Structures are given as structure tokens and as C-alpha cells.
Amino acid sequence: LPRAGNPYIGLDVAKAKSLEERNLTKYTQEIDALIAAGPFRPDWDSLHEHKDAEWFRDAKFGIYTHWGPVTVGSSFSPGDAEWYGNQMYKPDHPAFDYHRRTFGDQHSAGYKDIIPRFTGERFNPEQWAVIVKQSGARFAGPVAIHHDNFAMWNSSLTRWNSVAMGPHRDVVGELAAAYRRNGLRFITSFHHGFAWRYYEPSFAYDGANPEYDDLYTQVHAPKAPPSRHFQDRWAAEVYEVLEKYQPDLIYFDFEFYEVITPEYQKRLFAMAYDWAARNHREISVTQKSRAIHEHTGILDFERGRADTITPYPWLTDTATGPWFYVAAEKLRTAEYFIGVLADIVSKNGCMMLDVGPQVDGTFPQPSVDILVKIGRWLGINGEAIYGTRPWTTYGEGPTHNPAGASFSESKDQPYTSRDVRYTTKRNALY
């Protein structure tokens, strides 16, 4: 298996944290210089001038993957899979007792101690790319870093990364190469802005130890505003991924507006847009706030979608089941996702479907079956999906699912043979 070196391998804690700070200073200065050189400034008027990439409007369907140390706990723990690193520290949550029985007392055996169990010994990026290609997706990528603050790339900014620990693989880098070899646009998603709140329950346990504050964040009062240091590192980690792997699209979770301050929101957009301009690349940035979307970026609906045709492109991100792999959870059907995809495309949107790989790095067979079925349908009907635009009406029929917001898909009713959705391309109506 390919292995990559990392500067944190073999360093003691003091030297590792010193290196983190030096590299953070270096990257922060580079970001300052990048933004100063323009052409985009960190203000909404300037950022509004950015044009989102046309490839995104044409692609329509993508795949991304929630995979990381969270998978170790979420596979069998009761609770919302992505919240394992938070719930395992809450005595009134079933995940607390599960963790204590399975891994040990949280005062000593905390989240940091399940990272070595994240092995990924069967992770094969080329195999992932083949499966994704079979699905008919036109763009794909990993969750680069989730709420747990564990970087899935060869990072010089944090010792908590997938090369120095866990599988000892550059997951982001290897997938970037494999997906691009298979003709896919490469995307990365970022969720680490919520680490500031995600780990607050850990401060009563091993998170109180300052030795680990580069993972759990500095101890602070519940829901206190994020420090500048935390936000500088948040932005620097995104910049490092841009520099190393050059994604075509970057995605941000809800913490982009719930935790990160407006100053850093604007700084992030300017950084991404100026990076793309400097490197003669197109880039799109997705996030979930309608208020921010009025200024710039692509609006994303989590497990929901627009309820009418919009004049702008947008994104739905949803999942075959839970975000991370959970052995006992039932998955939705390929037929469900085909209906949703047709509805989304008819309203000027795109769909990004999540699959949760297992701890060893393999796709669960039921998820593979779903992707293959979607791919077969797109093999027949893709002409009516890829590269299309909305017609004067998005559709007709008896089924009108509630939409217009995130988390609306739980109320969906199945489409019937009397439900029709329309798209257009090159003077043809589909």
C-alpha cells in the first residue's frame, strides 16, 4: 500500500505542537499576502462578483464519503453516527456507556484513543473511484475533516492527521489522484469549524488536558465565541488542502455560519477565490446560510431541496443512510434517489450523495448496489440529466413533497408513474 511521510511522525508532544504553531504562522502570512494581492477582497460587495463554475451546473450528480475515526465508534454505538465524539462524553447518552464498556473510561480513554483503531487496511482509492464512476457521478471527494478535527490528508498543520496516525495514508491525496484518473471533478468537504463546540463535553474528561488541545480545542465555556487562534487554524487547514490537492469545489457544514464569525467567513471566501484566480482555476464554495448566499457562493440544502425552479444553481447533500457507516441502519433505495435526483435537476439543482465506508476502508455491499443501480439508470437517461437546464415548469403529477429547506426529506412521499419532471438542453425537452 502507498505510504507517505509526515513531519509529526516520531516527534514528542512539545516539539509537535511547536511545529504546528510555526506552520500556522507561515500559512496565515501566506493567506494575508494572497488576499492582499486580490482580485477579491474580504467584503461582500467584492465577493459578490465571483462567478460559480459552469461545470457544477452541468455535472448534476456527485458522491462524497464520511470516513474517519468517527467510524470506529459509530459503527455499533447507539446515537447519531456523526456525533459519536460528542455523545461519548455525555453521561446521559447511551454512547457514553457504550464507549466506557468498549474502549475504557473517558478520563483516560477518550476520543484520541480510538484513532489508532481507525485502520483502513483495505482502503483502495482506485476501487473507490471505479465504484463512484459506475454510479454515474461526475464529481466526488472525501470529507477532508469532520467535527472531530482529524485531518484526512498529509497535513503540516496538525499532528492529528491520517498519515501520522490511524491508517498512515494520505486519504485526500490518494483519492484526488484516483478520481481525476477516472475523469471526475474533485471536491473536499470541511466540517471542522464545529470542533469548537463538538468537544465541549470532553472538557470534563481527557479534553481538559492541555496536551490535547490541538485536537479538542482550548478549554472554554460552553458556546463561547471561537478564538482567533482557532479560526486562523480553521482557515489555514482549508488553504493547505487548496494548495496540496486543488479541489474544484469546497463544501462547508452548518458551523460556517453558526460558529465561524463573519470576519472569517469573508476571509475564507476571499482566500478561496483569490487562490483560484492566482492558479488560473475555477472554484465553487458551498455553504448552508441563505443570508450568506445572498452575497456569494452556492447554497446547500442538507437532506432537503428547493421547492421551485431557482435562477441560481444549488446543491442537495444527502446520504444512503447515516452519514457515517452504521452496521444496523437500513438504507434507502436506488429508486428513491433516482426520483429525488430528477426532482432536483428539474429545479436547477445538483445532488451530492454520501456513502459511509466501513472502518477497514471498503464500501458496504448494499451501498455499492444502490450506486450501481443509479448508474444503470443514468446510463439510459443521463442525456436528460447531465448538462441540462430547467424548463418553464419543473414538473407535474400528484406527488408534491414538502421542500424549500434543509431536513425536509423525512416527509417525502414516493413518486409514482404519474409524476413527471422536465429538463431542457439544446432546444430539446426531456
Long-range contacts (C-beta under 8 A, 24 or more apart in sequence): 1-123, 1-169, 2-169, 2-170, 2-174, 3-168, 3-169, 4-154, 4-163, 4-168, 4-169, 4-170, 4-173, 5-163, 6-154, 6-155, 6-156, 6-161, 6-163, 6-164, 7-156, 8-159, 8-161, 8-164, 9-163, 9-164, 11-159, 13-211, 16-159, 17-159, 17-214, 19-156, 19-159, 20-157, 20-158, 20-159, 20-214, 23-156, 23-157, 23-236, 24-157, 24-232, 24-233, 24-236, 27-157, 27-236, 27-239, 27-240, 28-232, 28-235, 28-236, 30-239, 31-235, 31-236, 31-239, 31-267, 31-271, 34-271, 34-274, 34-275, 34-278, 35-267, 35-270, 35-271, 35-274, 37-274, 37-278, 38-274, 38-277, 39-274, 39-277, 40-269, 40-270, 40-273, 40-274, 40-277, 41-270, 42-263, 42-266, 42-267, 42-269, 42-270, 43-266, 44-266, 44-295, 44-296, 46-270, 47-266, 47-269, 47-270, 47-273, 47-295, 47-296, 48-295, 48-296, 50-269, 50-273, 50-296, 52-284, 52-297, 52-298, 52-313, 53-248, 53-249, 53-282, 53-283, 53-284, 54-282, 55-185, 55-248, 55-282, 56-139, 56-249, 56-284, 56-298, 56-313, 56-350, 57-313, 57-348, 57-350, 57-389, 58-138, 58-386, 58-387, 59-138, 59-139, 59-185, 59-350, 59-386, 60-138, 60-341, 60-345, 60-350, 60-351, 60-385, 60-386, 60-387, 60-388, 61-135, 61-136, 61-137, 61-138, 61-341, 61-350, 61-351, 61-352, 61-353, 61-374, 61-378, 61-385, 62-137, 62-138, 62-139, 62-140, 62-141, 62-185, 62-187, 62-350, 62-351, 62-352, 62-353, 63-132, 63-135, 63-137, 63-139, 63-140, 63-352, 63-353, 63-354, 63-355, 63-371, 64-140, 64-141, 64-142, 64-143, 64-187, 64-189, 64-251, 64-317, 64-352, 64-353, 64-354, 64-355, 65-128, 65-141, 65-142, 65-143, 65-354, 65-355, 65-356, 65-357, 66-143, 66-146, 66-319, 66-323, 66-324, 66-354, 66-356, 67-120, 67-142, 67-143, 67-152, 67-171, 67-324, 67-325, 67-356, 67-357, 67-361, 68-118, 68-143, 68-146, 68-148, 68-150, 68-152, 68-162, 68-324, 69-111, 69-114, 69-115, 69-117, 69-118, 69-148, 69-150, 69-166, 70-146, 70-148, 70-324, 71-118, 71-324, 71-325, 71-356, 71-357, 71-358, 71-359, 72-114, 72-115, 72-117, 72-118, 72-359, 73-98, 73-99, 73-103, 73-114, 74-322, 74-324, 74-325, 74-326, 75-324, 75-325, 75-326, 75-327, 75-358, 75-359, 76-326, 76-327, 76-328, 80-322, 81-322, 81-323, 81-324, 81-325, 81-326, 81-329, 81-356, 82-146, 82-147, 82-322, 82-323, 82-324, 83-147, 83-198, 84-324, 85-111, 85-147, 85-148, 85-198, 85-199, 85-202, 86-147, 86-198, 86-199, 86-201, 89-199, 89-201, 89-202, 89-204, 89-205, 89-207, 90-201, 106-202, 106-205, 106-206, 107-205, 107-206, 108-206, 109-206, 110-202, 110-205, 110-206, 110-207, 110-212, 111-148, 111-199, 111-202, 111-215, 111-216, 112-160, 112-206, 112-212, 112-215, 112-216, 115-150, 115-160, 115-165, 115-166, 116-165, 116-166, 117-359, 118-165, 118-166, 118-167, 118-359, 119-166, 119-167, 119-359, 119-360, 119-361, 120-162, 120-166, 120-167, 120-169, 120-171, 120-359, 120-360, 120-361, 121-167, 121-360, 121-361, 122-360, 122-361, 122-362, 123-167, 123-169, 123-171, 123-357, 123-360, 123-361, 123-362, 124-361, 124-362, 125-171, 125-174, 125-175, 125-177, 125-178, 125-179, 126-178, 126-181, 128-175, 128-178, 128-179, 128-357, 128-363, 129-175, 129-178, 129-179, 129-181, 129-182, 129-184, 130-182, 131-363, 131-368, 131-371, 131-372, 132-179, 132-182, 132-184, 132-371, 133-182, 133-183, 133-184, 134-371, 134-372, 134-375, 135-353, 135-371, 135-372, 135-374, 135-375, 135-378, 136-374, 136-375, 136-377, 136-378, 136-379, 136-382, 137-184, 137-353, 138-184, 138-185, 138-386, 139-184, 139-185, 139-186, 139-187, 139-248, 139-249, 139-352, 140-175, 140-179, 140-184, 140-185, 140-186, 140-187, 141-172, 141-175, 141-176, 141-179, 141-186, 141-187, 141-188, 141-189, 141-247, 141-249, 142-171, 142-172, 142-175, 142-188, 142-189, 143-188, 143-189, 143-191, 144-172, 144-188, 144-189, 144-190, 144-241, 145-190, 145-191, 145-192, 145-237, 146-191, 146-192, 147-191, 147-192, 147-194, 147-195, 147-198, 147-253, 147-255, 148-195, 148-198, 149-192, 149-195, 149-198, 149-199, 149-215, 149-216, 149-217, 150-215, 151-237, 153-240, 153-241, 153-244, 153-245, 154-244, 155-237, 155-240, 156-240, 157-233, 157-236, 157-237, 157-240, 158-214, 158-215, 158-233, 158-237, 159-214, 160-214, 160-215, 167-361, 172-241, 172-244, 172-245, 173-244, 173-245, 176-245, 176-246, 176-247, 185-248, 185-249, 186-245, 186-246, 186-247, 186-248, 187-247, 187-248, 187-249, 187-250, 187-251, 187-352, 188-241, 188-245, 188-247, 188-249, 188-250, 188-251, 189-250, 189-251, 189-252, 189-253, 190-237, 190-238, 190-241, 190-250, 190-251, 190-252, 190-253, 191-252, 191-253, 191-255, 192-234, 192-237, 193-226, 193-234, 193-252, 193-253, 193-255, 193-256, 193-259, 193-260, 194-253, 194-254, 194-255, 194-258, 194-259, 196-220, 196-226, 196-230, 196-255, 196-259, 197-222, 197-223, 197-255, 197-259, 225-261, 226-259, 226-260, 226-261, 231-260, 231-261, 231-264, 234-260, 234-264, 235-264, 235-267, 235-268, 235-271, 238-268, 238-271, 238-272, 239-271, 239-275, 242-271, 242-272, 242-275, 243-275, 246-279, 246-281, 247-283, 248-281, 248-282, 248-283, 248-284, 249-283, 249-284, 249-285, 249-286, 250-283, 250-284, 250-285, 250-286, 251-285, 251-286, 251-287, 251-300, 251-315, 251-317, 251-352, 252-285, 252-286, 252-287, 252-288, 253-288, 253-302, 254-288, 254-302, 256-287, 256-288, 256-289, 256-292, 257-287, 257-288, 257-289, 257-291, 257-292, 265-292, 269-296, 269-297, 286-315, 288-406, 301-405, 301-406, 301-408, 302-406, 302-407, 303-406, 303-407, 303-408, 303-409, 303-410, 304-403, 304-404, 304-405, 304-406, 304-407, 304-408, 304-409, 305-340, 305-343, 305-344, 305-347, 305-349, 305-403, 305-404, 305-408, 305-409, 306-344, 306-347, 306-348, 306-349, 306-403, 306-404, 307-347, 307-402, 307-403, 307-404, 308-347, 308-394, 308-404, 309-346, 309-347, 309-348, 309-390, 309-393, 309-394, 310-347, 310-348, 310-349, 311-348, 312-348, 313-348, 313-349, 313-350, 314-348, 314-349, 314-350, 315-349, 315-350, 315-351, 315-352, 316-340, 316-344, 316-349, 316-350, 316-351, 316-352, 317-351, 317-352, 317-353, 317-354, 318-351, 318-352, 318-353, 318-354, 318-409, 319-353, 319-354, 319-355, 319-356, 320-353, 320-354, 320-355, 320-356, 320-366, 320-367, 320-370, 321-356, 321-367, 322-356, 323-354, 323-356, 324-356, 325-356, 325-357, 325-358, 325-359, 325-364, 326-356, 331-366, 331-367, 331-370, 332-370, 333-370, 334-369, 334-370, 334-371, 334-373, 334-374, 334-377, 335-373, 335-414, 336-412, 336-414, 337-370, 337-374, 338-373, 338-374, 338-377, 339-414, 339-415, 339-419, 340-409, 340-412, 341-374, 341-385, 342-385, 342-421, 343-394, 343-395, 343-401, 343-415, 343-421, 345-385, 345-388, 345-421, 345-423, 346-390, 346-391, 346-394, 346-395, 346-421, 346-422, 346-423, 347-390, 347-394, 348-389, 348-390, 383-425, 383-430, 384-423, 384-425, 384-430, 385-423, 387-425, 388-423, 388-424, 388-425, 388-430, 389-423, 389-424, 389-425, 390-422, 390-423, 390-424, 391-422, 391-423, 391-424, 391-429, 393-422, 394-421, 394-422, 395-419, 395-420, 395-421, 395-422, 396-420
